[in-house]
Amino acid sequence: LSTSLQWLPDSRHLIFRPTLDATSLSYLDLLQMDVATKQVTAIGTFNQGNIEKVSLSPDGKWLTVQQTISGTSSMIEIMEMDTGERFMLLNGAANQHWIYLP
């Protein structure tokens, strides 16, 4: 069903992206699911490349998304979860490895 699965700090919600064969969903979308109700809502579409990594800050306020563009180049964005506002951290770097550090 999904890849890049992340629990939110409240332990009641999951962030994920659908696989390529999911019906009526784009693999460029990131989704959030309420585990109790199974309701799925879209967080956003990341259409610059293939989503490779997703990381949530420990407080659940920031989401980091790494996309691969043109082979080995990467683009990294952070998104504020409350507002959906996005900020570009890196664009065009090759073979980057990262983790969230508070």
N, CA, C and O atoms as CSV, one atom per row, in Angstrom:
chain,resi,resn,atom,element,x,y,z
A,1,LEU,N,N,0.809,-1.208,0.000
A,1,LEU,CA,C,0.000,0.000,0.000
A,1,LEU,C,C,0.845,1.261,0.000
A,1,LEU,O,O,0.523,2.203,-0.724
A,2,SER,N,N,1.918,1.314,0.788
A,2,SER,CA,C,2.628,2.576,0.880
A,2,SER,C,C,4.110,2.374,1.123
A,2,SER,O,O,4.574,1.287,1.467
A,3,THR,N,N,4.835,3.469,0.931
A,3,THR,CA,C,6.248,3.535,1.280
A,3,THR,C,C,6.450,4.821,2.056
A,3,THR,O,O,5.539,5.646,2.129
A,4,SER,N,N,7.622,5.007,2.637
A,4,SER,CA,C,7.940,6.210,3.404
A,4,SER,C,C,6.956,6.444,4.549
A,4,SER,O,O,6.468,7.559,4.731
A,5,LEU,N,N,6.672,5.429,5.296
A,5,LEU,CA,C,5.702,5.492,6.388
A,5,LEU,C,C,6.319,6.166,7.609
A,5,LEU,O,O,7.424,5.812,8.023
A,6,GLN,N,N,5.603,7.144,8.193
A,6,GLN,CA,C,6.060,7.863,9.384
A,6,GLN,C,C,4.894,8.033,10.351
A,6,GLN,O,O,3.800,8.429,9.949
A,7,TRP,N,N,5.128,7.733,11.624
A,7,TRP,CA,C,4.135,8.013,12.672
A,7,TRP,C,C,4.256,9.466,13.085
A,7,TRP,O,O,5.364,9.994,13.173
A,8,LEU,N,N,3.127,10.125,13.342
A,8,LEU,CA,C,3.142,11.436,13.961
A,8,LEU,C,C,3.327,11.249,15.463
A,8,LEU,O,O,2.987,10.189,15.989
A,9,PRO,N,N,3.862,12.260,16.174
A,9,PRO,CA,C,4.109,12.124,17.610
A,9,PRO,C,C,2.868,11.783,18.433
A,9,PRO,O,O,2.994,11.233,19.527
A,10,ASP,N,N,1.671,12.096,17.930
A,10,ASP,CA,C,0.463,11.773,18.692
A,10,ASP,C,C,0.107,10.288,18.645
A,10,ASP,O,O,-0.814,9.854,19.337
A,11,SER,N,N,0.817,9.513,17.845
A,11,SER,CA,C,0.600,8.062,17.687
A,11,SER,C,C,-0.808,7.727,17.192
A,11,SER,O,O,-1.254,6.587,17.321
A,12,ARG,N,N,-1.495,8.693,16.638
A,12,ARG,CA,C,-2.843,8.459,16.099
A,12,ARG,C,C,-2.905,8.656,14.596
A,12,ARG,O,O,-3.913,8.341,13.963
A,13,HIS,N,N,-1.823,9.181,14.021
A,13,HIS,CA,C,-1.810,9.482,12.598
A,13,HIS,C,C,-0.524,8.947,11.958
A,13,HIS,O,O,0.529,8.884,12.593
A,14,LEU,N,N,-0.642,8.567,10.694
A,14,LEU,CA,C,0.492,8.119,9.887
A,14,LEU,C,C,0.626,9.025,8.675
A,14,LEU,O,O,-0.369,9.500,8.127
A,15,ILE,N,N,1.864,9.261,8.261
A,15,ILE,CA,C,2.134,9.942,6.996
A,15,ILE,C,C,2.724,8.892,6.063
A,15,ILE,O,O,3.600,8.117,6.446
A,16,PHE,N,N,2.224,8.885,4.827
A,16,PHE,CA,C,2.730,7.913,3.858
A,16,PHE,C,C,2.505,8.432,2.451
A,16,PHE,O,O,1.791,9.412,2.236
A,17,ARG,N,N,3.127,7.757,1.501
A,17,ARG,CA,C,2.825,8.028,0.103
A,17,ARG,C,C,2.354,6.733,-0.524
A,17,ARG,O,O,2.856,5.661,-0.188
A,18,PRO,N,N,1.395,6.820,-1.433
A,18,PRO,CA,C,0.887,5.608,-2.065
A,18,PRO,C,C,1.903,5.032,-3.035
A,18,PRO,O,O,2.787,5.741,-3.516
A,19,THR,N,N,1.774,3.766,-3.315
A,19,THR,CA,C,2.628,3.141,-4.324
A,19,THR,C,C,2.115,3.502,-5.712
A,19,THR,O,O,1.027,4.059,-5.853
A,20,LEU,N,N,2.896,3.185,-6.728
A,20,LEU,CA,C,2.543,3.542,-8.096
A,20,LEU,C,C,1.226,2.945,-8.562
A,20,LEU,O,O,0.563,3.517,-9.427
A,21,ASP,N,N,0.833,1.796,-8.003
A,21,ASP,CA,C,-0.372,1.141,-8.496
A,21,ASP,C,C,-1.625,1.466,-7.685
A,21,ASP,O,O,-2.672,0.863,-7.922
A,22,ALA,N,N,-1.550,2.391,-6.748
A,22,ALA,CA,C,-2.741,2.770,-5.976
A,22,ALA,C,C,-3.724,3.489,-6.899
A,22,ALA,O,O,-3.323,4.313,-7.720
A,23,THR,N,N,-4.994,3.179,-6.762
A,23,THR,CA,C,-5.986,3.792,-7.642
A,23,THR,C,C,-6.323,5.200,-7.192
A,23,THR,O,O,-6.440,5.472,-5.997
A,24,SER,N,N,-6.475,6.076,-8.143
A,24,SER,CA,C,-6.886,7.476,-7.972
A,24,SER,C,C,-5.977,8.294,-7.055
A,24,SER,O,O,-6.387,9.343,-6.559
A,25,LEU,N,N,-4.764,7.832,-6.827
A,25,LEU,CA,C,-3.806,8.610,-6.050
A,25,LEU,C,C,-2.522,8.736,-6.858
A,25,LEU,O,O,-2.171,7.839,-7.624
A,26,SER,N,N,-1.839,9.829,-6.687
A,26,SER,CA,C,-0.562,10.028,-7.355
A,26,SER,C,C,0.560,9.632,-6.408
A,26,SER,O,O,0.498,9.927,-5.215
A,27,TYR,N,N,1.579,8.969,-6.929
A,27,TYR,CA,C,2.717,8.614,-6.087
A,27,TYR,C,C,3.516,9.843,-5.689
A,27,TYR,O,O,4.460,9.740,-4.905
A,28,LEU,N,N,3.149,11.012,-6.221
A,28,LEU,CA,C,3.792,12.260,-5.838
A,28,LEU,C,C,3.134,12.894,-4.620
A,28,LEU,O,O,3.646,13.868,-4.069
A,29,ASP,N,N,1.998,12.342,-4.199
A,29,ASP,CA,C,1.269,12.870,-3.053
A,29,ASP,C,C,1.802,12.299,-1.746
A,29,ASP,O,O,2.243,11.151,-1.688
A,30,LEU,N,N,1.755,13.110,-0.706
A,30,LEU,CA,C,1.946,12.615,0.651
A,30,LEU,C,C,0.593,12.681,1.326
A,30,LEU,O,O,-0.138,13.662,1.188
A,31,LEU,N,N,0.267,11.632,2.055
A,31,LEU,CA,C,-1.042,11.501,2.663
A,31,LEU,C,C,-0.915,11.311,4.166
A,31,LEU,O,O,0.121,10.863,4.658
A,32,GLN,N,N,-1.963,11.651,4.888
A,32,GLN,CA,C,-2.019,11.442,6.328
A,32,GLN,C,C,-3.270,10.618,6.630
A,32,GLN,O,O,-4.351,10.905,6.115
A,33,MET,N,N,-3.114,9.593,7.467
A,33,MET,CA,C,-4.246,8.752,7.821
A,33,MET,C,C,-4.484,8.785,9.319
A,33,MET,O,O,-3.558,8.611,10.111
A,34,ASP,N,N,-5.737,9.010,9.702
A,34,ASP,CA,C,-6.160,8.869,11.084
A,34,ASP,C,C,-6.359,7.372,11.305
A,34,ASP,O,O,-7.232,6.765,10.686
A,35,VAL,N,N,-5.560,6.777,12.179
A,35,VAL,CA,C,-5.573,5.326,12.360
A,35,VAL,C,C,-6.917,4.837,12.905
A,35,VAL,O,O,-7.382,3.766,12.516
A,36,ALA,N,N,-7.540,5.593,13.788
A,36,ALA,CA,C,-8.812,5.166,14.386
A,36,ALA,C,C,-9.954,5.161,13.371
A,36,ALA,O,O,-10.741,4.216,13.321
A,37,THR,N,N,-10.043,6.222,12.560
A,37,THR,CA,C,-11.161,6.339,11.612
A,37,THR,C,C,-10.815,5.831,10.219
A,37,THR,O,O,-11.700,5.616,9.391
A,38,LYS,N,N,-9.511,5.640,9.963
A,38,LYS,CA,C,-9.000,5.239,8.641
A,38,LYS,C,C,-9.232,6.316,7.576
A,38,LYS,O,O,-9.137,6.034,6.381
A,39,GLN,N,N,-9.533,7.536,7.997
A,39,GLN,CA,C,-9.714,8.645,7.065
A,39,GLN,C,C,-8.355,9.111,6.552
A,39,GLN,O,O,-7.431,9.334,7.334
A,40,VAL,N,N,-8.241,9.256,5.237
A,40,VAL,CA,C,-7.002,9.680,4.588
A,40,VAL,C,C,-7.196,11.070,4.003
A,40,VAL,O,O,-8.175,11.325,3.302
A,41,THR,N,N,-6.254,11.973,4.296
A,41,THR,CA,C,-6.281,13.315,3.736
A,41,THR,C,C,-4.932,13.611,3.097
A,41,THR,O,O,-3.901,13.100,3.534
A,42,ALA,N,N,-4.948,14.436,2.067
A,42,ALA,CA,C,-3.714,14.810,1.372
A,42,ALA,C,C,-2.979,15.885,2.162
A,42,ALA,O,O,-3.583,16.847,2.637
A,43,ILE,N,N,-1.674,15.708,2.297
A,43,ILE,CA,C,-0.827,16.727,2.913
A,43,ILE,C,C,-0.308,17.664,1.834
A,43,ILE,O,O,-0.275,18.880,2.019
A,44,GLY,N,N,0.094,17.096,0.716
A,44,GLY,CA,C,0.614,17.904,-0.375
A,44,GLY,C,C,1.146,17.043,-1.494
A,44,GLY,O,O,1.356,15.841,-1.336
A,45,THR,N,N,1.361,17.685,-2.639
A,45,THR,CA,C,1.935,17.026,-3.800
A,45,THR,C,C,3.346,17.538,-3.995
A,45,THR,O,O,3.586,18.745,-3.994
A,46,PHE,N,N,4.266,16.628,-4.158
A,46,PHE,CA,C,5.672,16.958,-4.375
A,46,PHE,C,C,6.026,16.442,-5.761
A,46,PHE,O,O,6.324,15.260,-5.931
A,47,ASN,N,N,5.993,17.339,-6.766
A,47,ASN,CA,C,6.075,16.907,-8.147
A,47,ASN,C,C,7.360,17.282,-8.868
A,47,ASN,O,O,7.390,17.315,-10.098
A,48,GLN,N,N,8.405,17.560,-8.134
A,48,GLN,CA,C,9.675,17.871,-8.779
A,48,GLN,C,C,10.482,16.619,-9.127
A,48,GLN,O,O,11.392,16.674,-9.954
A,49,GLY,N,N,10.152,15.508,-8.503
A,49,GLY,CA,C,10.874,14.267,-8.749
A,49,GLY,C,C,10.273,13.153,-7.923
A,49,GLY,O,O,9.210,13.314,-7.324
A,50,ASN,N,N,10.949,12.033,-7.892
A,50,ASN,CA,C,10.482,10.887,-7.119
A,50,ASN,C,C,10.784,11.099,-5.635
A,50,ASN,O,O,11.922,11.402,-5.275
A,51,ILE,N,N,9.789,10.944,-4.781
A,51,ILE,CA,C,10.007,11.081,-3.339
A,51,ILE,C,C,10.857,9.913,-2.867
A,51,ILE,O,O,10.461,8.756,-3.005
A,52,GLU,N,N,12.019,10.211,-2.313
A,52,GLU,CA,C,12.945,9.182,-1.843
A,52,GLU,C,C,12.889,8.997,-0.336
A,52,GLU,O,O,12.878,7.868,0.156
A,53,LYS,N,N,12.855,10.107,0.401
A,53,LYS,CA,C,12.880,10.039,1.860
A,53,LYS,C,C,11.919,11.056,2.442
A,53,LYS,O,O,11.747,12.156,1.916
A,54,VAL,N,N,11.299,10.660,3.539
A,54,VAL,CA,C,10.404,11.543,4.282
A,54,VAL,C,C,10.791,11.423,5.753
A,54,VAL,O,O,10.976,10.320,6.267
A,55,SER,N,N,10.914,12.568,6.424
A,55,SER,CA,C,11.270,12.554,7.835
A,55,SER,C,C,10.452,13.618,8.557
A,55,SER,O,O,10.294,14.736,8.068
A,56,LEU,N,N,9.942,13.260,9.709
A,56,LEU,CA,C,9.139,14.165,10.518
A,56,LEU,C,C,9.944,14.585,11.734
A,56,LEU,O,O,10.611,13.758,12.355
A,57,SER,N,N,9.886,15.870,12.080
A,57,SER,CA,C,10.588,16.335,13.277
A,57,SER,C,C,9.964,15.691,14.511
A,57,SER,O,O,8.790,15.323,14.480
A,58,PRO,N,N,10.719,15.548,15.593
A,58,PRO,CA,C,10.197,14.893,16.804
A,58,PRO,C,C,8.935,15.541,17.371
A,58,PRO,O,O,8.115,14.857,17.984
A,59,ASP,N,N,8.768,16.843,17.176
A,59,ASP,CA,C,7.564,17.503,17.679
A,59,ASP,C,C,6.407,17.459,16.680
A,59,ASP,O,O,5.307,17.917,16.990
A,60,GLY,N,N,6.644,16.912,15.484
A,60,GLY,CA,C,5.599,16.773,14.480
A,60,GLY,C,C,5.243,18.050,13.744
A,60,GLY,O,O,4.252,18.085,13.015
A,61,LYS,N,N,6.037,19.105,13.921
A,61,LYS,CA,C,5.713,20.390,13.305
A,61,LYS,C,C,6.308,20.569,11.917
A,61,LYS,O,O,5.816,21.384,11.137
A,62,TRP,N,N,7.358,19.823,11.595
A,62,TRP,CA,C,8.055,19.978,10.325
A,62,TRP,C,C,8.212,18.635,9.628
A,62,TRP,O,O,8.507,17.623,10.265
A,63,LEU,N,N,8.014,18.636,8.328
A,63,LEU,CA,C,8.189,17.457,7.503
A,63,LEU,C,C,9.289,17.762,6.490
A,63,LEU,O,O,9.247,18.795,5.823
A,64,THR,N,N,10.259,16.882,6.373
A,64,THR,CA,C,11.331,17.032,5.400
A,64,THR,C,C,11.117,16.004,4.302
A,64,THR,O,O,10.891,14.825,4.578
A,65,VAL,N,N,11.190,16.458,3.050
A,65,VAL,CA,C,10.963,15.583,1.902
A,65,VAL,C,C,12.146,15.712,0.953
A,65,VAL,O,O,12.497,16.813,0.529
A,66,GLN,N,N,12.761,14.570,0.622
A,66,GLN,CA,C,13.836,14.542,-0.358
A,66,GLN,C,C,13.311,13.880,-1.621
A,66,GLN,O,O,12.765,12.776,-1.589
A,67,GLN,N,N,13.490,14.586,-2.743
A,67,GLN,CA,C,13.092,14.061,-4.039
A,67,GLN,C,C,14.321,13.909,-4.918
A,67,GLN,O,O,15.238,14.728,-4.861
A,68,THR,N,N,14.340,12.870,-5.723
A,68,THR,CA,C,15.398,12.687,-6.708
A,68,THR,C,C,14.932,13.306,-8.013
A,68,THR,O,O,13.853,12.999,-8.521
A,69,ILE,N,N,15.771,14.183,-8.542
A,69,ILE,CA,C,15.478,14.799,-9.833
A,69,ILE,C,C,16.640,14.506,-10.772
A,69,ILE,O,O,17.802,14.566,-10.370
A,70,SER,N,N,16.335,14.199,-11.980
A,70,SER,CA,C,17.336,13.916,-13.027
A,70,SER,C,C,18.436,12.959,-12.571
A,70,SER,O,O,19.610,13.326,-12.556
A,71,GLY,N,N,18.070,11.761,-12.207
A,71,GLY,CA,C,19.055,10.725,-11.879
A,71,GLY,C,C,19.559,10.784,-10.463
A,71,GLY,O,O,18.921,10.238,-9.563
A,72,THR,N,N,20.700,11.437,-10.233
A,72,THR,CA,C,21.314,11.422,-8.904
A,72,THR,C,C,21.203,12.757,-8.168
A,72,THR,O,O,21.664,12.860,-7.031
A,73,SER,N,N,20.615,13.765,-8.771
A,73,SER,CA,C,20.462,15.051,-8.098
A,73,SER,C,C,19.262,15.013,-7.164
A,73,SER,O,O,18.254,14.367,-7.450
A,74,SER,N,N,19.386,15.707,-6.058
A,74,SER,CA,C,18.321,15.723,-5.052
A,74,SER,C,C,17.823,17.128,-4.784
A,74,SER,O,O,18.543,18.111,-4.955
A,75,MET,N,N,16.578,17.195,-4.362
A,75,MET,CA,C,15.982,18.426,-3.889
A,75,MET,C,C,15.390,18.127,-2.515
A,75,MET,O,O,14.695,17.125,-2.346
A,76,ILE,N,N,15.659,18.983,-1.537
A,76,ILE,CA,C,15.139,18.784,-0.193
A,76,ILE,C,C,14.310,20.006,0.200
A,76,ILE,O,O,14.775,21.144,0.139
A,77,GLU,N,N,13.075,19.735,0.603
A,77,GLU,CA,C,12.169,20.774,1.079
A,77,GLU,C,C,11.741,20.445,2.501
A,77,GLU,O,O,11.662,19.277,2.880
A,78,ILE,N,N,11.465,21.481,3.283
A,78,ILE,CA,C,10.797,21.275,4.560
A,78,ILE,C,C,9.431,21.939,4.468
A,78,ILE,O,O,9.252,22.948,3.786
A,79,MET,N,N,8.473,21.347,5.171
A,79,MET,CA,C,7.119,21.869,5.148
A,79,MET,C,C,6.625,21.998,6.581
A,79,MET,O,O,6.753,21.071,7.381
A,80,GLU,N,N,6.061,23.153,6.893
A,80,GLU,CA,C,5.444,23.349,8.197
A,80,GLU,C,C,4.087,22.644,8.171
A,80,GLU,O,O,3.234,22.958,7.342
A,81,MET,N,N,3.896,21.690,9.085
A,81,MET,CA,C,2.700,20.857,9.059
A,81,MET,C,C,1.410,21.642,9.317
A,81,MET,O,O,0.375,21.315,8.738
A,82,ASP,N,N,1.449,22.664,10.170
A,82,ASP,CA,C,0.237,23.423,10.485
A,82,ASP,C,C,-0.241,24.280,9.326
A,82,ASP,O,O,-1.446,24.408,9.107
A,83,THR,N,N,0.688,24.870,8.582
A,83,THR,CA,C,0.315,25.815,7.532
A,83,THR,C,C,0.471,25.258,6.122
A,83,THR,O,O,-0.162,25.751,5.188
A,84,GLY,N,N,1.307,24.235,5.961
A,84,GLY,CA,C,1.593,23.706,4.628
A,84,GLY,C,C,2.644,24.515,3.883
A,84,GLY,O,O,2.977,24.203,2.740
A,85,GLU,N,N,3.174,25.567,4.536
A,85,GLU,CA,C,4.193,26.400,3.901
A,85,GLU,C,C,5.473,25.586,3.707
A,85,GLU,O,O,5.877,24.831,4.592
A,86,ARG,N,N,6.108,25.747,2.538
A,86,ARG,CA,C,7.305,24.978,2.196
A,86,ARG,C,C,8.508,25.889,2.021
A,86,ARG,O,O,8.393,27.039,1.597
A,87,PHE,N,N,9.674,25.333,2.363
A,87,PHE,CA,C,10.928,26.049,2.219
A,87,PHE,C,C,11.935,25.124,1.558
A,87,PHE,O,O,12.096,23.976,1.970
A,88,MET,N,N,12.615,25.625,0.528
A,88,MET,CA,C,13.636,24.853,-0.166
A,88,MET,C,C,14.931,24.887,0.651
A,88,MET,O,O,15.424,25.959,1.002
A,89,LEU,N,N,15.472,23.709,0.949
A,89,LEU,CA,C,16.749,23.632,1.653
A,89,LEU,C,C,17.896,23.388,0.693
A,89,LEU,O,O,18.986,23.937,0.859
A,90,LEU,N,N,17.647,22.562,-0.312
A,90,LEU,CA,C,18.717,22.128,-1.206
A,90,LEU,C,C,18.111,21.800,-2.557
A,90,LEU,O,O,17.057,21.169,-2.636
A,91,ASN,N,N,18.773,22.226,-3.612
A,91,ASN,CA,C,18.279,21.912,-4.945
A,91,ASN,C,C,19.454,21.580,-5.846
A,91,ASN,O,O,20.321,22.420,-6.083
A,92,GLY,N,N,19.480,20.349,-6.349
A,92,GLY,CA,C,20.491,19.954,-7.317
A,92,GLY,C,C,21.714,19.273,-6.762
A,92,GLY,O,O,22.648,19.007,-7.518
A,93,ALA,N,N,21.758,18.974,-5.469
A,93,ALA,CA,C,22.924,18.291,-4.899
A,93,ALA,C,C,22.894,16.810,-5.255
A,93,ALA,O,O,21.823,16.224,-5.415
A,94,ALA,N,N,24.056,16.219,-5.377
A,94,ALA,CA,C,24.152,14.801,-5.747
A,94,ALA,C,C,24.428,13.938,-4.526
A,94,ALA,O,O,25.275,14.268,-3.696
A,95,ASN,N,N,23.702,12.825,-4.426
A,95,ASN,CA,C,23.949,11.783,-3.423
A,95,ASN,C,C,24.025,12.303,-1.994
A,95,ASN,O,O,24.986,12.018,-1.280
A,96,GLN,N,N,23.027,13.057,-1.575
A,96,GLN,CA,C,22.997,13.580,-0.211
A,96,GLN,C,C,22.336,12.576,0.732
A,96,GLN,O,O,21.381,11.899,0.352
A,97,HIS,N,N,22.840,12.485,1.944
A,97,HIS,CA,C,22.246,11.662,3.002
A,97,HIS,C,C,21.993,12.586,4.179
A,97,HIS,O,O,22.870,13.369,4.545
A,98,TRP,N,N,20.813,12.511,4.778
A,98,TRP,CA,C,20.446,13.455,5.816
A,98,TRP,C,C,19.564,12.795,6.848
A,98,TRP,O,O,18.940,11.763,6.605
A,99,ILE,N,N,19.534,13.423,8.006
A,99,ILE,CA,C,18.622,13.048,9.081
A,99,ILE,C,C,18.188,14.331,9.765
A,99,ILE,O,O,18.861,15.355,9.644
A,100,TYR,N,N,17.082,14.292,10.478
A,100,TYR,CA,C,16.633,15.451,11.240
A,100,TYR,C,C,17.378,15.488,12.564
A,100,TYR,O,O,17.421,14.486,13.279
A,101,LEU,N,N,17.962,16.627,12.898
A,101,LEU,CA,C,18.611,16.825,14.184
A,101,LEU,C,C,17.953,18.008,14.871
A,101,LEU,O,O,17.939,19.106,14.315
A,102,PRO,N,N,17.410,17.815,16.060
A,102,PRO,CA,C,16.729,18.924,16.747
A,102,PRO,C,C,17.701,20.021,17.163
A,102,PRO,O,O,17.289,21.021,17.750
